[in-house]
Amino acid sequence: FEEIFVGPLWPASILACLMIGYTLLAAIGLVDLDFGAPDVDLDVDIDIDVPDVGVDVPDVGVDAPDGDLPEVSSDLFGGLGGMAVRWTNFGRLPIVIWGGIFTIAFWAVSAWLWFTFDVNNYSPPTWMSSTLLTIRNFVIATAVTKGFTQPMLRFFVEPTKYNKDHLMGCTCEISSIEATPTFGQAKFRTDASPLLLNVRTNGSTIPKGTEVRIVGFDSEKRIYTVTNLEAETRL
């Protein structure tokens, strides 16, 4: 008991105890094992510009036009956060299944790394070392959970009907500060959460909130080409 409640094993052991307790309560009928996938809205729509604090902006793989860097809004960070959560399959599977697999992976990874490597370097553990090791174990366990849950998606998630063939010719709304021939994002409205698309214009600069039409798709870069509806109307 003392060995499993030490250092970075504390969070994993507590989570495992909570999961075991929940399962026992469900077994005797005191709580309901909900196997329905939770309705998680991964889209964040907050219009707050990030202030310039004089810090160099790292290269995160987002194309930017030549010259001055474009303004970065929290829509971008919300979209990246939503994609990161979606990548883990959280919200796409029943929470009891995803949580059970994550709990087992988190405890197994924490125990194995602690008794194999960490105990020789971080014993006795401090709050700082335990926190850093817990974060490391959490990231590894999330990746392991992703690997185990990915094959299960076909049993719980319907095949998407929003592919490039379906989106072609449809309209969407620019969600970044602006869309240019080298940078831009847009929201495509669905029955659930909007899809966040990487878009480029066919020549003009289109401001945020403008309704545009999808006219092309680059399958290699997975980028959609859009045109301004007002320009179409004038033509």
N, C-alpha and C positions, 0 to 999 in steps of 0.2 A: 504493500500500500504506500509506503514511504517512497519507494523507488519510482512509482508512476505519477507521483505528485511532487515533482522536482523540476526546477528550471523551466525550460521550454515545453516540458510535458504537461505542465499545469493546464494551459488552455485546452489542449487536445483531450486530456483526461476528463475535465469538467464537461466539455461538449459531448464526449462519449457517454458519461453518466446521464446527462439530460436526454440523450437519444434513447438509451436503454430504458430510462424511466417512462418516456413517452410511449415506447413500444409496449411495455408491460401494462400501462394504463389502457392502451388500445386493445390489448389482448383480452382484458377482462371487461371491455365494453364501456369504460368510463369516458373515453375520448374517441373521436371518429378518425380513422385513417383516411384522409382525403387524398384520393388518387387522381383528382382533377388538376390539371396544370394551372398554376396561378396566373391571373391576368396581370402581367407586369408591363407597365408603360415605360419603355426604355427611351422614349423621346422626351427631350428636355427643351422647352421653348422659353428661354429667358433672354431678353434683349438688353444685355449689359456689356458694354465694351470694356476690354481689359486695359487699364491705364498703362501709359508708358513709364516704366520705373527705371529706365536706363540700363536694363540688363539685356545682353545679347540673346537673341532668340535662337534656340538650337534647331538644327535641321531635322524635322520630323517626317520628311518624305512627302510633304504637301507642296505641289507646284505653286510657285508664286511668280508674278510678272516681273520683268526687268525693272530696275529702279527701286523706288521705295517699297518697303514691305506693306502688304495690305493690312487693314485693321482686322484684328482677331476678336470675334465676339464669343460669348459663352455658348452660342449655338454649336460652334465647332467642338468645344470641350465636352458639351453635353452629348454630341453625336459620337465622339470618340469613346466617351464613357459608356454609352449605350451599346456600342459595338463590342467593347471589351467584355461587358456583362453578358451579352448575347453569345459571345464566343465560348464562354464557359458552359453554355446550355442551361444556365439558371433561368427559370421562368418558362422554359420550353418543355420541361418534364415535370411530373408531379413532385412537389417539394419534398414529400416523404422519401421518394426514391433518390432524388439528387442529394438531399441532406444526409441520407443514410450512407450513400457511397462516399460523400465528402468526409463525413465523420470518421469512417473506417480508414480512408486514405490519410487523413490528417493525423490520426493517432498512430497509425503504422509508420508513416514517414518520420514523425517526431520521435517515436520510441527507437526506431532503427538507427537514425542519425545520432541520437543522444548516446545510446549505449555502444555504438560502433566508433564514432569519431569525436563527438562533442565533449563527452565526459572527460576525455584526456586533456582537453584544451580549455574548458570553461568550468572546471570544478574547483571550488564551489561556485555555482552560477550567481551572477549579479543581476539586478533588474535590467540593466542596459543590455548585457549579453543575452539574457533570456528573451527580451523583446525583439532583438534583431534576429535571433534564431527562430522565434515563433513566426516572424514575417516571412523568413526564408521557407520554413516548413509549410506555411499557408499557401505560398505561391506554388511550390512543388505539388502539394495536395490538390490544388485547383487544376493544374495541368493533368494530373493523374485522373481526376474526376472527369475532365473533358474527354480523355481517352476511353474511359469505361462507359460514359453515357452517350457518346456519339452514335454507336450502333443502335441504341434504343430509340433514337428520334423517329425512325420510320413507324414505330408503333404508337406514337403520341402526337406527332406533328404531321399535318396534311401537307402534301407537296405544294410548294408555292405556285400560285397562278400568276404572279407578277414577274414574268421573265422579260427579256428584251423584246420578244415578239409581241407580248401583250402591251408593253409600255410605248412602243413605237407609235407616234401620232397622237399620244395622249398629252395632257397638260399637267404642269406641276408649278410650284411656286419657289422662286429664288429665296433661299434661307440664309445664305452668307451675306456679308455686307454688300457685295456686288458679285456679278458673274462676268468674266472676261474670256477671251480666247485661250487664256492660260490658267485660270483659276475659277472655282465656283462650286457651290453646293445647292441642291434644291430638294424640296419635300414633295413627295408624291403621295397624295391622300389615298388611304385604303379604309376598309371597314374597321380596322384595328388601328395600331400605331402607324403614323406616316413612315414611308420609306425615305431614307436619306441617300440621295444620289450624288455622285461626283459628276459635275457637268462642265461643259465649255460652250461658249457662244460661237456663232458662226461669223463673228466679226465685230459686233458692237459690244459696248459695256452696258449691262442691265443691272439696275439697282435692286436692293432687297425688297421682297414683297411683290415683285412683278410676276404676272402669270406668263408662262412660256410654254412652247410646244416642243416635244421631243422629236427630233428629225433624223437623228443618227446615233450609232453606237460603235465604239471602238472595243472590240472583243479582247484585244491584248491588254489594254490599259483599263478596261471596264469603266469607260467614261462615256457619258451621253452628250450628244450635241443638241443644243436647244436654240430656238429662235423666238424673238419677241412677238407676241400675238398682235401688238399694235402695228408692227411693221408688216405683218401678213395682211392686216385689214387695209392698210394704205395701198398695198399692191393690188 
